[in-house]
């Protein structure tokens, strides 16, 4: 779990990583080797035209906002494990 994406935006992850993030301002870069960014705060998320949104799209990185508290809790419980995310809908 990352409190603020800006704190890790210049980090290089050793393995493919899914970031669970509490806050994104929209000005951040996508960290290297990140495959997905999931925002767990449905009241504070970037616009689709924000810098981070455009960068994620161009890098083919999933940027998702999770609006369901139960799903947020399940995702937080997976910290440190391997995940396979599938987009439906």
C-alpha positions as CSV (number, residue, x, y, z in Angstrom):
1,X,0.0,0.0,0.0
2,X,1.3,3.4,-1.0
3,X,-0.1,6.5,0.7
4,X,0.8,8.9,-2.1
5,X,1.9,7.9,-5.6
6,X,4.3,10.9,-5.7
7,X,6.4,9.3,-3.0
8,X,7.3,6.3,-5.3
9,X,7.0,7.8,-8.8
10,X,10.7,7.6,-9.4
11,X,11.2,4.2,-7.8
12,X,12.3,1.3,-10.0
13,X,10.5,-1.9,-8.9
14,X,12.5,-5.2,-9.3
15,X,9.5,-7.2,-10.3
16,X,6.2,-6.4,-12.2
17,X,4.2,-4.6,-9.5
18,X,0.6,-3.6,-8.9
19,X,0.4,-0.5,-6.7
20,X,-2.5,0.0,-4.3
21,X,-2.6,3.8,-3.7
22,X,-4.5,6.0,-1.4
23,X,-3.9,9.4,-3.1
24,X,-3.0,10.5,-6.7
25,X,-2.8,14.2,-7.5
26,X,-2.6,13.6,-11.3
27,X,0.8,15.2,-11.8
28,X,2.8,12.0,-11.1
29,X,4.8,9.7,-13.3
30,X,4.1,5.9,-13.5
31,X,7.0,4.1,-11.7
32,X,9.1,1.8,-13.7
33,X,7.9,-1.9,-13.8
34,X,4.5,-1.0,-12.5
35,X,1.8,-2.9,-14.4
36,X,-1.3,-1.5,-12.6
37,X,-2.2,1.3,-10.2
38,X,-5.4,0.8,-8.2
39,X,-6.7,3.8,-6.3
40,X,-8.5,2.8,-3.1
41,X,-9.9,6.2,-2.3
42,X,-13.0,6.7,-4.5
43,X,-13.5,10.3,-3.3
44,X,-10.1,11.6,-4.5
45,X,-8.9,10.5,-7.9
46,X,-7.4,12.1,-11.1
47,X,-9.3,13.2,-14.1
48,X,-8.9,11.0,-17.3
49,X,-6.9,13.8,-18.9
50,X,-4.5,14.2,-15.9
51,X,-0.8,13.7,-16.6
52,X,-0.7,10.3,-14.7
53,X,-3.8,9.1,-16.6
54,X,-2.3,9.9,-20.0
55,X,1.1,8.4,-19.0
56,X,-0.6,5.2,-17.8
57,X,-2.6,4.8,-21.0
58,X,0.5,5.5,-23.2
59,X,2.5,2.9,-21.2
60,X,-0.3,0.4,-21.3
61,X,-0.6,0.4,-17.4
62,X,-4.0,-0.2,-15.9
63,X,-5.1,2.8,-13.8
64,X,-8.3,1.9,-11.9
65,X,-10.4,3.5,-9.2
66,X,-12.0,1.1,-6.8
67,X,-15.4,2.3,-5.5
68,X,-16.2,-0.8,-3.5
69,X,-15.0,-0.9,0.2
70,X,-15.2,-4.7,0.3
71,X,-13.0,-5.1,-2.7
72,X,-10.6,-2.6,-1.3
73,X,-10.3,-4.6,1.9
74,X,-9.7,-7.8,-0.2
75,X,-7.0,-6.1,-2.2
76,X,-5.3,-4.8,0.9
77,X,-5.2,-8.3,2.3
78,X,-3.2,-9.5,-0.7
79,X,-0.2,-7.3,0.0
80,X,3.0,-9.1,-0.9
81,X,1.3,-11.9,-2.9
82,X,1.1,-12.5,-6.6
83,X,-2.1,-11.2,-8.3
84,X,-3.6,-11.6,-11.7
85,X,-6.1,-8.9,-12.5
86,X,-8.7,-9.3,-15.2
87,X,-10.8,-6.4,-16.5
88,X,-14.5,-7.2,-17.1
89,X,-17.4,-5.1,-18.2
